[in-house]
Amino acid sequence: MLGYRHNTGIIGMGQIHQLILNKGRQAARDMVATKHEKSLIDVAAQFLAEEEEHIGITHSGFCLTALPHKATELLTWRREGYRCTLVIQSGVDRQEMSVGLPFGSKARMILLYLQTQAVRTRSPVVELGGSMHRWLETMGLSIGGNTYRQVAEQALRISRCRLTFFWDGDAGSVELNGGFVKTAIRPSPAKADSNQPSLWRETVELDEAFYQELLRHPVPLSENALKAISGKSMALDIYIWLAYRLHAIEQETPISWPSVHRQFGAGFAHLRQFKPEFIRNLQLAMAVYPEARVSVEESGLILRPSKSPIRALSRS
């Protein structure tokens, strides 16, 4: 069982939430020693403090593959997951110069917003303007200065890139080929009475093939969980993966470390470097998914059937 050490021994991840509920956030923080342990308490406490549940949506392909975590000079990105491969190609500008691949937590949060709104409204045309601004702020990405520039850059990269999902099913291989959006996501020009641009143009239209696949394969997530880990790209990927896998499996499922590395280990050449970073991010993901039942073993992970991270679905 995943756990962390405090002055009385090892406490399992599943007990963090009960500790906070029984002792309070500060008392729980006082019981642990390291910065990472305190961050686990903070993340779990933030998640527990949200009384109203909000559901986010992602395409199932992003539960098995992922974008880069950091900036890369690569023009093509390839990630493998269980029966699924994602290939993303950088787009270009008017001078045919590469704009780069989308990466990091901000790119992920933009895509989560677009997917969630498209499914909620049952329309490929998604409102931006103040809506996306408010959502990003709610998710902990306050828009201003450097953050504004980073979000605008990731929006541009998302707008220009091309992607292909390769699915291996029992009936053969299936491909989804296209882009994320049909129209570009970009800041509006500066208003006449302001030196600052408004955050976004009013709407963006998702690529039709991507939108139709999203409607066929939506995966529900907890927006409260996403908010608590919104700045951690690997933790986001792991949470989304667990949300997809754990409530669907019917028996214990082993995942080898090489398989985990292929899916989540971009930027880590060696498994020995990747494992401790993955475990730290797995703990963060499980801090916002109390129902998750995962064990870390020498050979890899053991996934066990777990309730959905969405309470409404768990009760149904």
N, C-alpha and C positions, 0 to 999 in steps of 0.2 A: 504494500500500500504506500502511496505517496505520503510523505510526512515531512515535518520540520521539527527541529530540536529546540526545546526550551528547558528551563531549569529543572523540570521534573521528568524529562525523557522525550519520547517522540509522540507528537500529536498528528494524527492523520489529517489529510486535507479536508475530508468530510466533516471533521470536528471543528474546523476554523469558525464556521458560521455559528455553531452552537456556543463556542467560546465567546464570540462577540455578543451574541444575544444574552448570554448569562452574565458576562462581566463588563460589557461595554467596550467601545473601540479603544480608549486610552489604556484601560487595564489590560486588554489583550496585547497591545503594543508593548507594555511594560514587561510582559512575560516572555518576550523574544529578544534576541540579542543583535541579529544582523540587519543590515539595511534591507536586504531582500525579504527577510521574514516580516519586517515592518511594512514593506510595500504590499505583501500578500494580505496582511490585516487591513490595510487602507483600501485596497481594491475590493476585498470582500465586504467591508463595511459600507463602501459607497454603493455597491450592488444591493445590499440588504436594505439600505435607506430608501430605495425607490419603492413606493407603495403601489403605484399604478403600473401595470404591465403594458408595454408597447412592443409590437411585433415588427421586426425587420425581415427582409427577404433577400436571398441571394440565389443565383443559378447553381444547380448542383455541380457543375463543372468546377466552380471555385471552392467546393468542399474537398476536392481531390487534387487540385493543382493550385498554383499561386503565382502572383506577380513577383518581380524582384523585391528584395527587402531594401536594397541600397542602390544608388546610382551606378550604372554600368555603361561601359563604352560599347557593349554588344549591340548589334542592330537586330538580332533575332534571339528570342528567349524561348527555351524549351523546358517544360516541367512535366514529370511523369507522376501519376497517381494510380490508384487501383482501377484498371481497365480504362484509364483516361489519360490523354496527353494534351497539353496546351502548348501551342506555338504562337508567339506574338512577334510581329515585325514592326519595327519603328516606322512611323510616318515621316513625311518630308514637308518642307515649307515650299514657298513659291520658287526659290532658287535651287530646289532639289537637295537641300541640306537636311540631314536627319535631325528631327526634333527630340529624339531619344525615347526610350521605353518608359512607361509609367512605373513608379516604384514607391515603396514605403507605405506608411499608414494613411497618409492623406489621400493617395490614389485609391486605396481600398475603401475609405469612408465615402468618397465621391461616388464610386461605383455602387456601394451599398445604398446610398440615397436614391440614385437613379432607378435601381432595380426595385426597391421598396415602393417608391411612388408609382412606377409603371404598373405594378401588380395591384396596388391599392385602388388605382383609378381605372384599371383595365384599359389603359391607353398607352401607346408608345410615345406620346407627346407629354413630356414631363415639365412641370412648372419649375422655374429656377428663381430668378429675382430674389426677393426677400425670403422666400421659403427655404431655399437651399442655405442661404446665409444663416437663418435662424437654426436650421437643423445642425449645421456644422458647429455653431456655438453651443447648442445643447449637448452635442457629443464631445465637448471639451476643446474644440478647435476654434478659439476666439479669433475672428478675422480682423487683422490689422497689421500693417508693416510687413515684416518678414514672412509671417504666416500667410498673409494675403498673396504675396508673390509666389510662395511655395504651392499654394492651392491652385492659383492660376496656371502655373507651369504644369502641374499634374493634370489639370483639366485639358490643357492643350495636347499633352502627350496621349491622353485617353482618346481625344477627338480624332487624332491623326493615325493612330496605330491600326494594324490589321491583325485579326486573330483567327485561329482555327482550333477547334476542339476535335480530337480524334477519340471516338468511343469504340471499345471492343466489347460487343455483346454476343449472346449465344447465337444470334442469327447473322453475325458478321460485323464488319467495321462500318461505323457511321461517322460522317464529318459535318461539322458546323463551321462554315467559312464566311467571314465578313468582317465587321467591325463592331465596336460597342455602340456608336451613335452615327446617325445619318447626317446630322447638322452639328456644327462645332459648338463646343462649350467655351465661352470666352467672356471676359469682362466687357461691359458696355463702355462706349466712349464717355469721357468726362462730361458732366452736365455743365450747362452754361454758367450756373451760379455756384460751381464747386470745382476745386482743384483736384478732387479725387474721383476716380471712376466709380460708378455704381457696380455692385459686385458681379452681376450676371445679366445677360440678355434674358428676356422673359421666359422662353421655353427652349427645350432641346428635344429632338426626336430620336429615339433609339433606332438602331439598325433593325429592319423588319425581321430578318432571320433570327437575330439575337433575342428580340422581343418575343417572338413566337415560341422559341425554345425555353425562354424564361417562364412563360405561362404554362408550358407543359411540365417543367421541372423546377418549380419553386421550392426553396428550402426555408422554413421559418426559423428565425433567430430572435433572441431577446435584445431589443435595443438598449435595455438597461445594462446588459452585459457588455455590449459593444461600447457603450459610453465609458464604462469603467476601465477598459483596456484600449481605448481608441488611439493612444499614442504608441502602441507596441505592435508592429506589423506581424511578427511571428506569433505572438499570443493571439492575435485576431485570426490568423490562419488556422491555428490549432483549435481554437474554440469553434470555428465554423466547421472544421473537420469532425470534431467530436459531436457537435449538434446533429450532424448528418449521419454519422456511423452508429453511435451508441444505442439509440432507441430503435434502430432497424435490425441490429444483429440479434440472433436467437440463442447464441451460445458463446462461450469464451472464444475470443479470436486473437491469436498471436500475430504480432507485426514485428518483423525483424528490424534490427537497427539499420542495416543497409537500405531497406525499403523506406524507413522513416527519413533517412538521410537524403534519398533521392527526391522525396516529396518536399521536405522542409529545409534541406541543408544548402541552399544556394549561398555561395560565398564562403563556405567551409570546405576546404580541400580534404581535410582529414576527419574521420569519424570521431577521433578522440577530442578534437576541438569542438565539434558540433554537439556532442552528447550533453555536456553540462549546460550549454546555452539553451538547448532544447528543453531540458528538464526544468530550468528556471521558468521558461515561457509556458510549459505545460502546467506548472503550478499556478501561474497567473490565470490561465484559461480555466482551470478547475476551480479557482477562487470565485469565478462568476458562473460556474455550472455545478452547484452543490450535488446534483444527482449523478454526476459522472463517476463511473467506476472503472478506474484505470490503474494498473500496476506497472511499475518499472522493474524490469528484470535484467540480468546480465545479457540475455540474448535479444532483448528488445522490449516491446510493450505487450501487455495483455489487456485487451478491451473486453468488458463484460456488459451484457444487456443492461441498459439504464433508462430511466424515465426521460422523456423529452425535456429540453431546457425551457420550453414554453409551458408555464403552469396550466394554462387553459387546455392544451393538448394532453398534458399528463393526466388531467382529471377526466378527460373524455374516454 
